[in-house]
Amino acid sequence: MAGRINDEDVKAVRDAVPIDAVVSEYLQLRNAGGGNLKGLCPFHDEKSPSFQVSPSKGLFHCFGCQEGGDTITFVMKVDHLSFSEAVERLAGQAGITLRYEEGGYNPAHQRGERIRLVEAHKIAAQWYAEQLATSPEADTGRVFLAERGFDQAAAVHFGVGYSPQGWDHLTRYLRGKGFSDKELILSGLAQDGRRGPIDRFRGRLMWPIRDIGGEVVGFGARKLHESDNGPKYLNTPDTAIYKKSQVLYGIDLAKQQIAKSSRAVVVEGYTDVMACHLAGVTTAIATCGTAFGGDHIKILRRLLMDNGSARVIFTFDGDAAGQKAALRAFEDDQKFAAETYIAVAPDGMDPCELRLAKGDEAVAELTEPRTPLFEFALRQIVARYDLDTPAGRAAALDEAAPVVARIKNSGAQHEVAVDLAGMLGILDTQFVVKRVAQLARWARDRGGKGPAPQAQSRTPQQSWEAAPRVAGGPALTLRNPVYATERELLKLALQRPELVSPAFDAYGLDEFTAPPYAAVRQAIAEAGGAEFGTQDPQEYVVRVREAAPDDTVRAMVTELAVETIMRRTVDETYAGMVLVQIRRRAVTRRLTELQSTLARLGNTDPAQSAAVQNEMMVLTRYDRALQHEGPTAL
């Protein structure tokens, strides 16, 4: 630095720039009484506003984190500036020329680093904009904008520019403005070349990215020429003034309307922001080459004031990438007090395409809240599972229930839990409601961190994989009568195949609900079935062990082949009783599945509903026959 800033000039800066005007650039302020204003503190996360500003005193103070000071202190802390850099920024806004105690007026190249980098970006943005407006080479960029419905006035409003294709046009221009090569590299506007710095952006359409205070801190650049081997979009790398995870494109234009309307619309690209604003949706913002995340939420929360009636609407493309982006956004949903929604155009168009095809009204209509983000997330989850099987429904519930448990409004949470039961075809609605309530309670007990890992319910396969392995095979709860009966039948098939053959060989894998037992059933089938066991009992068990897929199943076969059958008199009557029990339980499970299918179908497909009802009638008759006639009905 050239020296201390003159004390009178510092005082002049403090007096010239009202603290409430400066703070309002970063967060929404409301009347706190007594002439003071309040808002959500920008220096720590909080649910209710404890940050207060006194315009008459020129001071701020947070009763939560104890940060406080004057206008200069606020700018220093919020933008991570030194004292002199903060004074210089505020002086520039107020039009005050600063004097320095040692060396007179401050030469431009001796300013603080951040101020210099911001100044370089400001000049670069102006130069890029001039190139787009006047350069013959930029005609490609002008055509690109025109094809998307943006005229010259729109380009000026958003500061869109063009970077020439030459190697160092901007670099030479900024050198002429007094910037050093080191500053150009640090700014991200230039990069090292073989013979010195060269322009980072060449032959591209340029969008200036501004921070919430309106200063240009980076650029987003779109490829225009086929000869350009770079990515479609190229952004400024992270620098001292630009962190892509901490900026939102369009926030400088949208912040006042976001605060005023308690609504924000998050879109995916720069042209989408432009289309929305020109269509009257002036709360639109976008991320800059990264997923919407926690730092972006912090920016919006300060503007939305964690108002429970606030709305955040995400618009994503209808393709797989857009759906994935929406689900990522939902992961941070609980960090908002605002309600979150998703909007997807009917034809999967983005806002820019929609404006071209159907006009401004269609864009405005698109951004009206329609589908809650949690509902979209649920449907995406449920679609991944086979709901025609109990295992599929159980797995879908395991993944979907925590989503419902995160819904903030308890009344809405209960209602959505009931809807989830219908989506899954689970007839026991109260089971789903209780499951969701349990997860929500665990989340509250853990301070909002979600259910404890051990509390998550598992599918049978997950339970089998998670069970401790012992020499005698996996641990299964034999107090469960279903598992106990399945085990008995396998012991009979291995030890006394003549009692269960040939009926046993007609039993499917799905008639054994425990995965390890189903694996043993498969090994028996591959060894020739119980019928082979009646011919050569000794070789039979050897073959079954050899057919086992791994040592765990092999150990289970050995165990079942030697374990005592739980009946003093082992005869055809006992074997028949076990066979009937297994089959009846399978029939009952299938009837439950069909009832679930029928509930999901409703009145949407009469023909399929009739087929389901017919199958249910046949199975009901078969179950009655098994009940009354026993093994002869198998």
Backbone torsions as a table, in degrees:
resi	resn	phi	psi	omega
1	MET	NA	155.0	179.2
2	ALA	-79.5	-13.1	179.4
3	GLY	148.4	-179.5	179.4
4	ARG	-66.7	142.9	174.2
5	ILE	-74.1	136.6	-179.1
6	ASN	-54.3	131.4	-176.2
7	ASP	-58.6	-37.4	179.9
8	GLU	-64.8	-35.5	179.1
9	ASP	-69.9	-37.4	176.9
10	VAL	-61.1	-44.5	179.0
11	LYS	-63.3	-39.9	179.9
12	ALA	-62.3	-38.0	178.6
13	VAL	-65.7	-45.5	179.7
14	ARG	-58.9	-42.0	-176.9
15	ASP	-73.8	-29.9	-171.7
16	ALA	-81.8	-26.7	-174.2
17	VAL	-113.8	105.7	-179.6
18	PRO	-60.4	136.1	-176.8
19	ILE	-63.8	-36.0	-179.5
20	ASP	-67.4	-31.7	177.7
21	ALA	-67.6	-38.6	179.7
22	VAL	-70.5	-48.9	-177.6
23	VAL	-62.4	-36.0	-178.8
24	SER	-63.8	-16.8	176.3
25	GLU	-71.2	-17.8	-173.8
26	TYR	-114.6	-24.2	-178.5
27	LEU	-155.0	161.8	180.0
28	GLN	-82.9	134.3	178.4
29	LEU	-113.3	141.9	177.2
30	ARG	-129.6	162.0	-178.9
31	ASN	-63.5	127.9	179.0
32	ALA	-110.5	2.2	-178.9
33	GLY	87.0	154.7	178.3
34	GLY	66.3	21.6	-179.7
35	GLY	83.8	-0.1	-179.9
36	ASN	-96.4	164.4	177.9
37	LEU	-124.0	156.1	-179.6
38	LYS	-137.9	158.1	178.5
39	GLY	-167.0	178.6	177.6
40	LEU	-77.4	130.6	-175.5
41	CYS	-62.2	131.0	177.8
42	PRO	-80.8	-4.7	-175.6
43	PHE	-102.5	-9.0	173.8
44	HIS	-156.6	157.3	179.8
45	ASP	-77.6	133.3	178.2
46	GLU	-150.8	154.8	-178.7
47	LYS	-88.8	-37.5	-179.9
48	SER	-120.4	146.6	-173.7
49	PRO	-67.1	121.5	174.6
50	SER	-121.4	5.9	-179.5
51	PHE	-93.8	120.2	-176.6
52	GLN	-120.8	145.2	-179.5
53	VAL	-123.6	133.6	176.3
54	SER	-112.1	97.7	-178.9
55	PRO	-59.8	-35.7	-177.4
56	SER	-67.4	-31.6	-179.2
57	LYS	-97.0	-13.2	-178.9
58	GLY	71.0	29.6	-175.5
59	LEU	-127.7	159.3	171.4
60	PHE	-131.8	155.2	175.9
61	HIS	-155.2	137.4	175.0
62	CYS	-106.0	121.8	179.9
63	PHE	-78.9	-4.6	178.2
64	GLY	-91.7	-52.9	-176.9
65	CYS	-107.3	-2.7	175.7
66	GLN	71.4	12.7	173.8
67	GLU	-70.8	144.9	179.9
68	GLY	-168.5	167.6	179.0
69	GLY	152.8	-162.1	-178.7
70	ASP	-101.3	-168.0	-177.4
71	THR	-59.7	-43.3	-178.4
72	ILE	-65.3	-42.7	178.7
73	THR	-60.1	-42.2	-179.3
74	PHE	-60.1	-47.1	-178.6
75	VAL	-65.5	-39.3	177.7
76	MET	-58.4	-46.7	-174.5
77	LYS	-75.2	-42.2	-173.5
78	VAL	-73.9	-29.6	-178.9
79	ASP	-113.5	8.2	176.0
80	HIS	57.2	50.9	-179.9
81	LEU	-106.7	158.6	170.1
82	SER	-77.2	169.7	-179.6
83	PHE	-57.6	-48.5	-176.5
84	SER	-65.5	-38.0	179.4
85	GLU	-64.4	-40.6	179.3
86	ALA	-64.7	-44.0	179.1
87	VAL	-63.0	-42.4	-179.2
88	GLU	-63.3	-40.2	178.9
89	ARG	-64.3	-47.5	-178.7
90	LEU	-66.2	-35.5	178.0
91	ALA	-64.5	-39.7	177.8
92	GLY	-62.4	-40.0	178.3
93	GLN	-66.0	-35.0	-176.5
94	ALA	-89.7	-6.9	-178.9
95	GLY	73.5	29.6	-179.6
96	ILE	-100.1	129.9	176.3
97	THR	-89.1	123.6	-175.5
98	LEU	-87.6	145.2	174.3
99	ARG	-111.5	147.2	-178.7
100	TYR	-117.0	139.4	-174.6
101	GLU	-63.5	-32.8	-179.3
102	GLU	-118.5	109.7	174.2
103	GLY	103.1	10.4	175.1
104	GLY	70.8	-140.4	-177.4
105	TYR	-68.8	148.8	-175.0
106	ASN	-79.9	115.0	176.7
107	PRO	-64.5	147.9	-174.9
108	ALA	-59.5	-39.3	-174.0
109	HIS	-74.1	-6.4	-179.2
110	GLN	-102.2	5.5	177.7
111	ARG	-69.5	167.3	177.8
112	GLY	-59.6	153.1	-175.1
113	GLU	-56.7	-46.2	-176.6
114	ARG	-63.6	-43.1	178.7
115	ILE	-59.7	-40.4	179.9
116	ARG	-65.6	-41.5	-178.8
117	LEU	-67.4	-39.3	177.5
118	VAL	-64.7	-42.4	179.9
119	GLU	-62.7	-40.2	178.8
120	ALA	-62.6	-40.9	179.2
121	HIS	-68.1	-37.7	178.8
122	LYS	-61.6	-46.2	-179.6
123	ILE	-66.9	-40.3	179.4
124	ALA	-62.4	-41.4	-179.5
125	ALA	-62.6	-42.5	178.5
126	GLN	-63.8	-40.7	-178.5
127	TRP	-68.1	-43.8	177.6
128	TYR	-59.6	-42.8	-178.8
129	ALA	-63.0	-39.1	178.2
130	GLU	-64.8	-38.4	178.5
131	GLN	-62.3	-42.6	179.9
132	LEU	-64.7	-37.4	-175.4
133	ALA	-76.5	-31.2	-168.7
134	THR	-122.2	-23.6	-172.0
135	SER	-78.2	131.5	175.2
136	PRO	-59.6	-34.4	-179.5
137	GLU	-62.5	-27.7	-175.8
138	ALA	-79.9	5.6	-178.8
139	ASP	-58.8	-34.3	177.9
140	THR	-59.6	-41.3	178.8
141	GLY	-67.5	-40.1	179.4
142	ARG	-65.1	-38.6	177.8
143	VAL	-65.8	-42.7	178.2
144	PHE	-55.2	-47.3	-179.5
145	LEU	-66.6	-43.5	-178.0
146	ALA	-62.3	-39.1	179.7
147	GLU	-64.4	-19.8	179.5
148	ARG	-104.7	12.2	173.4
149	GLY	86.3	20.4	-178.3
150	PHE	-114.5	121.1	178.4
151	ASP	-91.8	-174.1	-177.8
152	GLN	-63.2	-36.6	179.7
153	ALA	-63.2	-38.8	177.9
154	ALA	-65.8	-40.3	178.8
155	ALA	-62.5	-40.6	179.2
156	VAL	-66.7	-42.7	-178.0
157	HIS	-59.8	-39.3	-178.3
158	PHE	-97.2	0.7	176.9
159	GLY	71.0	23.2	-177.6
160	VAL	-66.1	141.3	-178.4
161	GLY	-136.9	-170.0	-179.2
162	TYR	-140.3	135.1	176.9
163	SER	-102.8	121.4	-178.4
164	PRO	-61.0	159.8	-175.5
165	GLN	-76.8	-15.6	-179.4
166	GLY	-62.0	167.4	-173.7
167	TRP	-74.2	-36.5	-169.2
168	ASP	-143.1	33.6	-179.2
169	HIS	-60.2	-51.5	-178.9
170	LEU	-67.9	-39.1	-179.0
171	THR	-58.6	-47.0	179.3
172	ARG	-65.4	-37.1	-179.8
173	TYR	-64.6	-45.5	-178.7
174	LEU	-70.4	-32.4	173.4
175	ARG	-59.7	-40.2	178.7
176	GLY	-65.1	-20.9	177.7
177	LYS	-90.2	4.5	175.2
178	GLY	97.5	8.9	-179.8
179	PHE	-88.7	139.8	-179.3
180	SER	-83.0	162.5	177.6
181	ASP	-60.9	-37.8	179.5
182	LYS	-61.3	-44.1	179.8
183	GLU	-64.2	-37.4	-179.7
184	LEU	-67.2	-37.4	177.3
185	ILE	-69.2	-45.7	-179.4
186	LEU	-62.1	-30.9	-177.6
187	SER	-74.6	-20.4	-175.9
188	GLY	85.7	-1.6	178.6
189	LEU	-77.2	-24.3	178.6
190	ALA	-129.6	162.8	176.3
191	GLN	-138.5	161.6	-178.0
192	ASP	-67.8	132.0	173.4
193	GLY	-115.8	-176.9	-178.5
194	ARG	-65.0	-32.2	-176.9
195	ARG	-120.1	31.0	-179.8
196	GLY	118.9	-174.5	-177.3
197	PRO	-63.4	141.3	173.2
198	ILE	-128.9	161.8	-179.5
199	ASP	-62.8	136.1	175.4
200	ARG	-73.1	-38.1	-176.5
201	PHE	-107.8	124.5	-178.3
202	ARG	-140.4	127.2	176.5
203	GLY	68.8	35.5	-175.9
204	ARG	-130.2	155.5	172.0
205	LEU	-79.8	134.0	-169.4
206	MET	-117.0	127.0	172.4
207	TRP	-108.9	118.6	176.0
208	PRO	-71.1	133.1	178.7
209	ILE	-103.5	119.7	-176.7
210	ARG	-108.3	149.6	174.2
211	ASP	-78.7	-179.2	-175.1
212	ILE	-65.5	-21.2	177.3
213	GLY	-84.5	-5.0	176.3
214	GLY	95.5	3.8	179.9
215	GLU	-89.4	138.7	177.8
216	VAL	-71.6	123.5	-178.8
217	VAL	-121.9	-8.0	179.5
218	GLY	-171.0	-177.9	-180.0
219	PHE	-138.6	150.0	167.9
220	GLY	-112.6	129.3	-172.3
221	ALA	-123.8	128.5	-177.1
222	ARG	-105.2	130.0	179.7
223	LYS	-64.2	139.0	-179.6
224	LEU	-121.9	-25.7	-171.6
225	HIS	-111.9	140.0	180.0
226	GLU	-64.4	-26.7	179.7
227	SER	-70.9	-13.4	179.0
228	ASP	-77.7	115.4	-177.7
229	ASN	-89.4	3.0	-178.5
230	GLY	-79.8	179.9	179.3
231	PRO	-66.6	161.4	179.6
232	LYS	-58.1	-45.8	176.1
233	TYR	-120.0	133.8	178.9
234	LEU	-125.8	125.7	-178.4
235	ASN	-109.8	158.8	172.4
236	THR	-55.5	135.9	175.5
237	PRO	-70.7	164.3	177.1
238	ASP	-60.3	130.5	-179.7
239	THR	-133.2	-173.2	178.6
240	ALA	-64.9	-22.2	-178.2
241	ILE	-115.6	-5.0	-175.2
242	TYR	-133.8	120.7	172.2
243	LYS	-127.7	114.8	-171.9
244	LYS	-60.8	-26.8	-179.9
245	SER	-80.0	-3.5	-175.4
246	GLN	-121.8	13.3	178.6
247	VAL	-127.7	151.9	176.9
248	LEU	-128.9	121.8	179.3
249	TYR	-65.7	130.9	178.4
250	GLY	90.2	-2.0	-176.5
251	ILE	-64.1	-31.1	179.8
252	ASP	-66.7	-33.3	179.2
253	LEU	-84.8	-28.4	-172.1
254	ALA	-95.9	-16.5	-167.4
255	LYS	-59.0	-42.7	-177.2
256	GLN	-66.0	-42.8	-179.9
257	GLN	-70.6	-33.9	176.2
258	ILE	-61.5	-46.7	-179.9
259	ALA	-65.0	-39.2	-176.2
260	LYS	-71.6	-41.4	-174.5
261	SER	-96.2	-8.3	-176.0
262	SER	55.4	42.4	179.9
263	ARG	-146.4	139.9	174.7
264	ALA	-135.2	141.4	178.1
265	VAL	-115.4	119.7	-178.6
266	VAL	-101.3	117.1	179.1
267	VAL	-112.8	-179.1	-170.4
268	GLU	-100.4	-20.6	-173.9
269	GLY	-142.6	170.0	-178.6
270	TYR	-63.8	-43.7	-179.6
271	THR	-67.9	-28.4	176.6
272	ASP	-67.1	-39.5	176.2
273	VAL	-61.9	-46.0	179.7
274	MET	-59.6	-47.2	-178.2
275	ALA	-60.6	-43.1	-179.2
276	CYS	-63.7	-48.5	-177.9
277	HIS	-62.3	-41.9	-179.7
278	LEU	-69.6	-21.6	177.4
279	ALA	-89.5	4.4	178.0
280	GLY	96.4	-1.8	177.7
281	VAL	-92.5	80.2	-171.8
282	THR	-87.0	14.9	174.8
283	THR	-103.3	10.1	-175.1
284	ALA	-79.2	137.7	176.6
285	ILE	-142.0	167.7	179.3
286	ALA	-146.8	155.0	172.8
287	THR	-78.9	168.9	-174.1
288	CYS	-118.4	80.2	176.4
289	GLY	75.0	21.3	178.4
290	THR	-149.0	164.5	179.8
291	ALA	-71.8	151.1	176.2
292	PHE	-66.8	125.7	-174.0
293	GLY	-140.9	-165.3	-173.1
294	GLY	-60.2	-40.3	-179.4
295	ASP	-67.9	-33.4	176.5
296	HIS	-67.3	-38.4	179.1
297	ILE	-61.6	-39.9	179.8
298	LYS	-59.6	-39.7	179.4
299	ILE	-63.2	-47.3	-178.0
300	LEU	-68.3	-37.7	-178.0
301	ARG	-59.9	-36.3	-179.9
302	ARG	-67.1	-28.5	178.4
303	LEU	-85.2	-35.5	-177.9
304	LEU	-83.9	-13.0	177.1
305	MET	61.7	24.1	-178.2
306	ASP	50.0	38.1	177.5
307	ASN	-74.0	125.0	-178.1
308	GLY	-62.3	-21.6	179.0
309	SER	-92.9	1.2	179.7
310	ALA	-69.6	156.5	-178.1
311	ARG	-131.4	135.0	171.5
312	VAL	-121.5	119.7	-176.4
313	ILE	-111.3	122.1	177.1
314	PHE	-97.2	129.7	173.4
315	THR	-111.9	119.3	179.1
316	PHE	-126.9	154.0	175.8
317	ASP	-61.3	154.1	-179.0
318	GLY	-78.6	-1.4	-178.5
319	ASP	-79.4	179.7	-176.3
320	ALA	-61.9	-38.5	-179.7
321	ALA	-65.2	-39.2	178.6
322	GLY	-65.9	-39.9	178.1
323	GLN	-65.1	-39.0	178.2
324	LYS	-64.5	-39.5	178.4
325	ALA	-64.1	-39.0	179.3
326	ALA	-64.2	-41.4	179.7
327	LEU	-67.6	-34.7	175.5
328	ARG	-64.2	-40.6	178.7
329	ALA	-62.6	-37.7	-178.6
330	PHE	-65.5	-27.3	-179.8
331	GLU	-59.0	-29.3	179.7
332	ASP	-100.4	8.9	-173.9
333	ASP	-57.0	-38.3	-174.8
334	GLN	-67.5	-12.4	178.5
335	LYS	-77.6	-11.8	177.3
336	PHE	-94.5	141.1	163.9
337	ALA	-83.5	-26.3	179.2
338	ALA	-66.0	153.2	173.5
339	GLU	-80.0	139.6	-177.2
340	THR	-112.1	141.5	-177.2
341	TYR	-134.2	163.8	174.0
342	ILE	-125.7	142.5	178.0
343	ALA	-129.1	122.9	177.1
344	VAL	-125.7	124.3	-179.8
345	ALA	-60.8	145.4	-176.1
346	PRO	-52.5	-37.5	-178.3
347	ASP	-96.7	13.9	179.8
348	GLY	73.0	15.8	-179.4
349	MET	-78.3	151.1	173.0
350	ASP	-85.6	169.4	-176.4
351	PRO	-56.2	-35.6	179.8
352	CYS	-65.7	-46.5	178.7
353	GLU	-65.2	-39.3	-179.0
354	LEU	-63.9	-41.1	179.4
355	ARG	-63.2	-40.5	178.6
356	LEU	-65.5	-42.3	-173.9
357	ALA	-78.6	-38.8	-170.2
358	LYS	-130.8	-0.4	173.2
359	GLY	93.8	176.4	-175.5
360	ASP	-62.6	-37.8	-176.8
361	GLU	-62.7	-35.3	179.5
362	ALA	-66.5	-36.3	177.6
363	VAL	-66.6	-45.0	178.4
364	ALA	-61.9	-38.7	179.0
365	GLU	-66.9	-39.5	-180.0
366	LEU	-58.4	-39.7	-172.8
367	THR	-86.0	5.4	172.1
368	GLU	-75.7	136.4	-177.7
369	PRO	-56.7	127.9	-179.6
370	ARG	-124.3	-67.6	-174.6
371	THR	-107.8	119.9	175.3
372	PRO	-57.5	142.9	-176.5
373	LEU	-59.7	-35.7	-179.6
374	PHE	-66.2	-34.0	179.3
375	GLU	-67.1	-41.4	177.0
376	PHE	-61.5	-44.4	179.9
377	ALA	-61.2	-41.4	179.8
378	LEU	-61.7	-45.3	-177.1
379	ARG	-65.8	-35.8	177.3
380	GLN	-66.3	-38.7	179.0
381	ILE	-66.7	-51.3	-175.5
382	VAL	-60.8	-35.4	-177.1
383	ALA	-64.7	-18.0	-177.2
384	ARG	-83.4	-7.0	-173.1
385	TYR	-115.6	154.3	175.7
386	ASP	-86.4	101.0	-175.6
387	LEU	-80.3	1.4	177.0
388	ASP	-84.3	-4.6	179.9
389	THR	-119.7	149.2	177.4
390	PRO	-59.5	-40.6	-179.4
391	ALA	-63.3	-39.5	179.2
392	GLY	-65.0	-43.4	179.0
393	ARG	-65.5	-39.8	179.6
394	ALA	-65.4	-42.4	179.8
395	ALA	-66.1	-41.2	178.1
396	ALA	-63.0	-40.5	178.3
397	LEU	-64.5	-40.9	179.5
398	ASP	-57.7	-40.0	-177.9
399	GLU	-82.9	-33.8	-174.0
400	ALA	-82.6	-34.4	-175.5
401	ALA	-57.6	-43.2	177.7
402	PRO	-62.0	-29.3	176.9
403	VAL	-64.5	-46.6	179.3
404	VAL	-65.1	-36.7	-178.0
405	ALA	-64.2	-20.1	-179.3
406	ARG	-86.3	-5.5	178.4
407	ILE	-65.2	130.0	-170.0
408	LYS	-70.8	-42.4	-177.5
409	ASN	-79.2	119.6	-175.3
410	SER	-64.1	-36.1	177.8
411	GLY	-64.2	-45.6	178.2
412	ALA	-65.5	-35.4	179.1
413	GLN	-59.5	-45.8	179.2
414	HIS	-62.7	-44.8	-177.5
415	GLU	-63.4	-41.6	-179.5
416	VAL	-70.0	-33.0	176.8
417	ALA	-61.4	-40.8	176.9
418	VAL	-63.5	-43.0	178.2
419	ASP	-62.4	-38.4	-179.9
420	LEU	-61.6	-41.1	177.8
421	ALA	-57.6	-42.2	177.7
422	GLY	-66.0	-40.7	179.0
423	MET	-61.2	-36.8	-177.2
424	LEU	-86.0	-16.2	-176.6
425	GLY	77.5	26.8	177.4
426	ILE	-91.1	116.6	-174.2
427	LEU	-71.9	-29.9	179.9
428	ASP	-82.4	83.3	-176.6
429	THR	-60.4	-39.8	-177.8
430	GLN	-63.7	-29.7	176.9
431	PHE	-61.5	-44.9	179.6
432	VAL	-66.5	-43.2	179.9
433	VAL	-60.1	-44.7	-179.7
434	LYS	-66.7	-37.3	178.7
435	ARG	-62.1	-45.5	179.6
436	VAL	-64.2	-45.1	179.7
437	ALA	-60.9	-38.5	178.6
438	GLN	-63.7	-44.9	178.9
439	LEU	-63.6	-40.5	178.7
440	ALA	-63.1	-40.1	179.3
441	ARG	-65.1	-43.2	177.2
442	TRP	-60.7	-41.2	-179.9
443	ALA	-62.1	-42.7	178.9
444	ARG	-64.2	-41.1	-179.5
445	ASP	-65.1	-28.5	180.0
446	ARG	-95.7	16.7	177.0
447	GLY	71.2	32.8	177.5
448	GLY	82.1	11.6	-177.2
449	LYS	-87.7	1.9	179.9
450	GLY	95.5	171.0	-176.7
451	PRO	-66.3	149.9	176.6
452	ALA	-62.6	140.5	-176.7
453	PRO	-52.9	-40.2	-177.7
454	GLN	-71.2	-13.2	-178.7
455	ALA	-84.7	-11.2	-178.3
456	GLN	-69.0	132.2	176.9
457	SER	-73.1	155.5	-176.2
458	ARG	-122.7	154.0	169.3
459	THR	-73.7	162.0	177.6
460	PRO	-53.8	-40.0	-179.2
461	GLN	-64.7	-41.7	178.6
462	GLN	-64.3	-38.8	178.7
463	SER	-63.5	-40.4	179.6
464	TRP	-64.5	-44.1	-179.4
465	GLU	-68.0	-32.6	-177.1
466	ALA	-84.5	-15.5	-175.8
467	ALA	-67.3	142.4	178.5
468	PRO	-64.3	136.0	179.3
469	ARG	-89.0	137.3	175.4
470	VAL	-130.4	168.6	-175.8
471	ALA	-58.8	-33.6	-176.5
472	GLY	-84.3	6.2	-179.4
473	GLY	112.1	179.1	-175.8
474	PRO	-71.6	153.1	178.4
475	ALA	-79.3	122.8	176.6
476	LEU	-128.7	140.1	-178.5
477	THR	-77.6	102.3	-177.6
478	LEU	-78.6	-6.4	172.0
479	ARG	-68.8	-17.4	172.5
480	ASN	-74.2	113.7	-174.9
481	PRO	-60.4	-29.8	179.6
482	VAL	-65.1	-50.2	179.2
483	TYR	-62.6	-41.1	-178.3
484	ALA	-61.3	-41.8	-179.2
485	THR	-69.4	-40.5	177.9
486	GLU	-61.8	-39.1	178.8
487	ARG	-64.7	-41.7	178.6
488	GLU	-60.7	-43.3	-177.8
489	LEU	-65.1	-39.0	178.6
490	LEU	-67.1	-38.2	176.8
491	LYS	-62.8	-43.1	176.9
492	LEU	-61.4	-42.5	-177.9
493	ALA	-65.8	-32.8	-179.3
494	LEU	-86.7	-37.0	-174.7
495	GLN	-95.1	-37.0	-177.0
496	ARG	-131.7	61.1	-175.8
497	PRO	-58.4	-27.3	-178.9
498	GLU	-66.2	-21.7	-179.2
499	LEU	-81.0	-23.0	-175.6
500	VAL	-114.3	-8.2	179.5
501	SER	-87.7	143.0	5.4
502	PRO	-92.8	-1.3	-175.0
503	ALA	-58.0	-41.8	-175.7
504	PHE	-56.7	-40.4	-175.2
505	ASP	-66.3	-13.7	177.7
506	ALA	-89.6	-4.4	-179.2
507	TYR	-80.5	134.7	-179.1
508	GLY	-84.8	167.3	178.0
509	LEU	-62.0	-33.3	-176.6
510	ASP	-71.2	-6.7	176.7
511	GLU	-83.7	-3.6	175.8
512	PHE	-114.6	108.0	-170.7
513	THR	-79.1	-21.7	177.6
514	ALA	-86.4	121.7	-177.6
515	PRO	-51.8	-41.6	178.9
516	PRO	-64.5	-33.2	178.5
517	TYR	-71.6	-36.4	176.1
518	ALA	-63.8	-36.0	178.7
519	ALA	-65.8	-39.1	177.2
520	VAL	-66.5	-41.7	177.8
521	ARG	-57.6	-41.2	179.4
522	GLN	-64.3	-41.5	179.4
523	ALA	-63.3	-39.6	177.8
524	ILE	-61.6	-44.0	179.8
525	ALA	-61.7	-42.5	-178.4
526	GLU	-70.6	-20.8	178.0
527	ALA	-87.8	2.6	177.9
528	GLY	110.4	-0.9	176.7
529	GLY	80.2	172.2	180.0
530	ALA	-61.1	-27.3	179.4
531	GLU	-61.0	-38.1	176.8
532	PHE	-65.6	-33.3	179.1
533	GLY	-63.8	-26.8	178.7
534	THR	-74.2	-20.0	-176.9
535	GLN	-90.7	-42.1	-178.0
536	ASP	-143.2	79.2	-174.8
537	PRO	-53.5	-40.7	-176.3
538	GLN	-69.5	-48.8	179.4
539	GLU	-66.6	-28.9	-178.0
540	TYR	-57.9	-51.6	-178.5
541	VAL	-66.5	-35.6	176.4
542	VAL	-60.4	-44.0	179.6
543	ARG	-64.6	-41.1	179.7
544	VAL	-62.5	-42.6	178.8
545	ARG	-63.1	-40.0	179.9
546	GLU	-67.4	-30.0	-179.7
547	ALA	-78.9	-12.4	-179.8
548	ALA	-63.0	138.1	-175.2
549	PRO	-72.5	-22.7	-178.5
550	ASP	-155.9	176.9	-176.9
551	ASP	-65.7	-31.2	-178.6
552	THR	-65.7	-47.2	178.9
553	VAL	-68.3	-36.4	178.8
554	ARG	-61.6	-41.2	177.9
555	ALA	-65.2	-36.7	178.6
556	MET	-65.2	-41.2	178.2
557	VAL	-60.1	-45.7	179.7
558	THR	-60.7	-44.5	-179.3
559	GLU	-61.1	-45.9	-178.6
560	LEU	-69.1	-29.1	-178.7
561	ALA	-74.0	-18.4	-177.7
562	VAL	-116.2	-13.7	-177.5
563	GLU	-70.6	143.1	-177.8
564	THR	-67.9	133.8	175.4
565	ILE	-71.9	135.7	-171.2
566	MET	-80.2	52.8	177.9
567	ARG	-156.7	129.4	-178.7
568	ARG	-63.7	-44.0	178.6
569	THR	-105.2	107.7	-179.6
570	VAL	-99.0	105.3	-177.7
571	ASP	-140.9	-172.9	-178.0
572	GLU	-63.9	-32.8	179.8
573	THR	-63.5	-46.5	178.8
574	TYR	-65.7	-43.7	179.2
575	ALA	-60.7	-42.1	178.7
576	GLY	-63.4	-40.1	179.3
577	MET	-61.9	-42.6	179.9
578	VAL	-66.3	-43.1	178.5
579	LEU	-59.0	-43.8	-178.8
580	VAL	-66.1	-42.2	179.7
581	GLN	-58.9	-46.1	180.0
582	ILE	-61.7	-45.9	-177.3
583	ARG	-66.4	-42.0	-178.8
584	ARG	-63.6	-38.8	178.3
585	ARG	-65.5	-36.8	176.9
586	ALA	-64.8	-41.2	178.1
587	VAL	-63.1	-42.5	179.5
588	THR	-62.0	-42.1	179.0
589	ARG	-62.9	-41.7	179.8
590	ARG	-65.6	-39.4	177.3
591	LEU	-62.6	-39.4	178.0
592	THR	-63.9	-40.7	177.7
593	GLU	-61.9	-42.8	-179.0
594	LEU	-66.8	-37.8	175.8
595	GLN	-62.1	-39.9	178.0
596	SER	-64.1	-43.7	178.6
597	THR	-61.6	-43.0	-179.7
598	LEU	-62.5	-38.9	179.1
599	ALA	-65.6	-38.3	179.9
600	ARG	-71.4	-36.6	-178.2
601	LEU	-66.8	-39.2	-177.4
602	GLY	56.1	-127.1	179.5
603	ASN	-105.5	15.9	-173.1
604	THR	-77.1	-29.7	-175.9
605	ASP	-141.9	86.2	-177.0
606	PRO	-57.1	-38.8	-177.7
607	ALA	-64.9	-45.8	-179.6
608	GLN	-67.6	-37.8	178.0
609	SER	-61.0	-40.4	179.1
610	ALA	-64.3	-40.2	179.1
611	ALA	-64.6	-40.4	178.6
612	VAL	-64.0	-44.9	179.7
613	GLN	-62.1	-36.4	179.6
614	ASN	-66.1	-43.2	178.3
615	GLU	-62.9	-39.0	178.5
616	MET	-62.7	-38.5	-179.5
617	MET	-66.2	-43.4	179.4
618	VAL	-62.5	-43.7	-178.9
619	LEU	-67.3	-37.0	178.5
620	THR	-62.4	-41.8	177.7
621	ARG	-64.2	-41.9	179.9
622	TYR	-63.2	-40.0	179.6
623	ASP	-63.6	-40.8	178.4
624	ARG	-63.2	-39.5	179.7
625	ALA	-64.5	-42.0	177.9
626	LEU	-62.8	-39.4	-178.2
627	GLN	-64.6	-41.4	-173.3
628	HIS	-92.5	-33.1	-173.4
629	GLU	-103.4	-15.4	178.2
630	GLY	69.7	-146.6	-174.0
631	PRO	-57.1	-25.4	-178.9
632	THR	-65.6	-19.7	-179.7
633	ALA	-89.4	-2.8	-176.6
634	LEU	-64.3	NA	NA
